[in-house]
Amino acid sequence: MSQPRIAFFLPNLFGGGAERVSINLLKGMVEHELILDLVLGIAEGSFLAQVPPQVNLINLKSPRVAFALLPLIKYLRTVRPDAILSHLGHANVIALLAKKLAGVNTSIVVVEHNTLSVSDLTSFRAKVTPWFMKQLYPSAEAIIGVSQGVSQDLEMQLGLAQGAVTTVYNPALDRELPTKAIAPVAHPWLGSKLPVFLAVGRLTFQKDFVNLLRAFALVRQQRPARLIILGEGELRTELEQLAVSLGVQEDVSLPGFASNPYGYMSRVSAFVLSSRYEGLPTAVIEAMACGCPVVATDCPSGPEEILAAGVYGRLVPVQDSKSLAEAMLATLELPTATDSLKQRANLFSTEQIVPQYLEILLSNK
């Protein structure tokens, strides 16, 4: 019996939650008897160096995912993988359309990482993608939501039957995390006596670092502290200017994307998620696995599920800087126990999650 062939499809490997999840899944799946292909719209991005060497990297050389349609059809007709696992709404649409036009029997499994009803719909692509999702998602062999909130919202927004979307949590943790957590990190604030808050994510509207900066300014009125935000994005200049206007620029650091955020997470006082919306925020789980206390907005969806409605970290309303600041200060005074955080995070390990994905992907094999 031949080895099953599973392909992953993504636009690129720039730093983001879906990309990090894909890398973790690939790392977990190489331990199984599988042929694995990573099919990228364009082979670029911060996570390229982390692709396991056993994985076949296919570059469709299409900077825009819509242009990947024709090369993806050619790949499907030539290689004929048993299944494709596609991430992100616009890429999922292309994968489903490619299968339809290629005329192959490859199983398409699509993963939704964000809560569709509250996602940013300002761009043209974001406005039209939900219509295509509604037309094409029913043809997928399986639809996965990364949290119960995402799954239920997707069913409602696309008019799918209750239970049509399967919830599988993200494999946020791999076996390398403990080693990376104790690896040296070159930042002068780590290890200092002052408390340091950490946030991780793209500098975008979704992550609402404007809210975080305003909350941090309120914290600074109460006590000395510092804030590090890891990530890149289009709002960098705006955030830097806001830090200056709030008078906290000397205590805010934006060092850009970090390939090893765990080294930061294991050394800071608390991790803060300030998002307007999420799917299942991987960084929250990673921080908990590093023993880092968490403060998070109770945004749709994911933080409430991860933190068990506040048992494992403080939850605050979205876009409420005052409440966020109060929770940040309270966490410094009374942090969640490290062992408790790590035990909770283990529910989201590759060992727990990879078998669930394989069961879905190979159900028709």
Buried (B, 14 or more C-beta within 10 A) or exposed (E): EEEBBBBBBBBBBBBBBBBBBBBBBBBBBEEBEBBBBBBBBBBBBBBBEBBBEEBEBBEBEBEEBBBBBEBBBEBBBEBEBBBBBBBBBBBBBBBBBBBEBBEBEBBBBBBBBBBBBBBEBEEEBEEEBBEBBEEBBBEBBBBBBBBBBBBBBBBEBBEBEEEBBBBBBBBBBBEBBBEBBEEEBEBEBBEEEEBBBBBBBBBBBBBBBBBBBBBBBBBBEEEEBBBBBBBBBEBBEBBBEBBEEBEBBEBBBBEBBBEBBBBBBBBBBBBBBBBBBBBBBBBBBBBBBBBBBBBBBBBBBBBBBBBEEEEBBBBBEBBBBEBBBBBBBEBBEEBBEBEEBBEBBEBBBBEBBBEBBBEBBBEEE
